Amino acid sequence: MRLFLLITVLTTFYAQNIIAQPDYELLTQASISYCHGNTRKCIGQLEQFRLNYPYDPLWGEVTFRLGELYTEMQNFHPAISAFKAVLTLPPDNMNDFRAGEEFHPNLDSIKSYFDPEKESTCQPIVNSQWDKDLQRKACSALADLYIYREQYDSSIYYLNLEIQKYAYTSCGNGYRADQASCKFEIAKIYLLEKDTSRALGALFDRILFTDYPQRAEQLLIDLLQTLYSAEAIQVELDKAINEAYIYQKNGWDYPHVTLFGFELKEGDLGDMKDTEQFRAYLRKSKWVRQLRRG
């Protein structure tokens, strides 16, 4: 009898959450509601979808979109809850669902809708294509919300989480660019707290080995020129370059350079094979040349 009940429960669960076709019409109606300016109704429809279909492949996108809509309404508590819910998904959660799209043949039914009253097209409120960067975007959104609420420690936490766990990983350049952008935002937060030393530390991280956003490079230059004279900057750069070296660890070559008291120990050496090549690279570095020119 117990075995029969267990099988019944499992079968019901499977049928409701895997086989049953989601009501994607609800997402179409949510799109129309938003297009008509009825954001509250749109939120209600998306919340209903999220409640009814917690195992649907679009659950993550729906939840993220809810976070954006709550933010738009300046309803920050549910916005934060929605973005955090996106982060609770396993890294490949939605990929697993995508592998089983035979259970969801209507994913492509979420299309734009032409509204004859407004004589315009309502775009889908939720994209039917899985967004692999959803969790990275959720970290960024949480960081922005906490900055707005002046909860700076929480903002820094989510920016660091983005770097450590959700930054672009498909290619090295994408990862470094995302890391640089996060470090720049962290530096700005430290400046809001009037903590110049930690702001410098965030900006210096990989500055010589990464294509930092130009605004980050300029901010670092501005800070250094505020703290040091032009002569002191020249002396420090010469000293740092002359003492820079490459060292080996576990069979790999790593750069080491100390700039204004900050140690930079990691970076992409490219074709550099020895210390002299590394020092020549530093002398020609775009950022170093900009700092020398002032």
C-alpha positions, 0 to 999 in steps of 0.5 A: 500500500505504501509503495502504491501511494509513493508511486502515485505521488511521484507520478502526479509530481512528474505529470504536473511539473514535467509533462504538463505543458506550461501556459505560455499564453500567460506570458503573452498576456503579461507582454500585452499588459506591460505594453499597455502600461499596466506594470502591476498586472504584468507582474501579477501574471508573471508571478502566477506563471512562476508559481504554477511552473517552478520547473519550467525552462523559462522560470529563471528568465521570468524571475529575473524579469520580475526583479527588473519590473519590481525595480522599475516600480521602486519596490525594492524588497521583492526585486532583491528577492527575485534576483537572489532567487535567480542565483539559487538556480544550479549553474546548469539548471536551465541547460538541463531543461533545454536538453529536454525541450521535447517536453516543451514544444511550445517555447517558440509560441512566445512571439511579439504581438501586434496591438491594433489599438496602439497600432504598434507591436508589443515585444515579449516580456520574456525571451524564449531563448535561455540567457546564459548570463542571467546569473551574472546579470542578477549579481549586477542588478543586486549590486546596483540596488544595494548601492542605491540603498547605500548598503555598500558592503552588500553591493561589494559582496555581489560584485565580488560574487560576479567575479568569482562565480559568474563572470564570462568564462567562454573566453579569457578576454571576456572574463578579464573585461567583466572582472575589470568592470566589477573592480571599477564599480567596487573602487567607486563604492570605496570612494563613496566611503572615502576609502582611497586606499582600498579604491586604489587596491581595486583599481590596481588589480590586473591594471597592467594585464587587462584592457580596463575600461578607459574610465577606470584607467582615468580614475586611477590616474586621477587618484594617483595624481591627487596623492603624488607629485609628478616627480614622485610618480616618475620615480615610482614607475621607474623603480617598479619597472626596474624591480619587476620580474617573472617567477615560476610556480608549478611550472607556470610563469607569473609576473610580479611588479609592485606599484605604489605599494600594491603587488600585482602577481597575476596576469597574461604574459602572452609571448613574454619569456623572461624578465627583460621582455616583461620590463619592456612590456611595462615601459610600453604599457598604455596605462604607464605612458598615460600616467607619465604624461599626466 
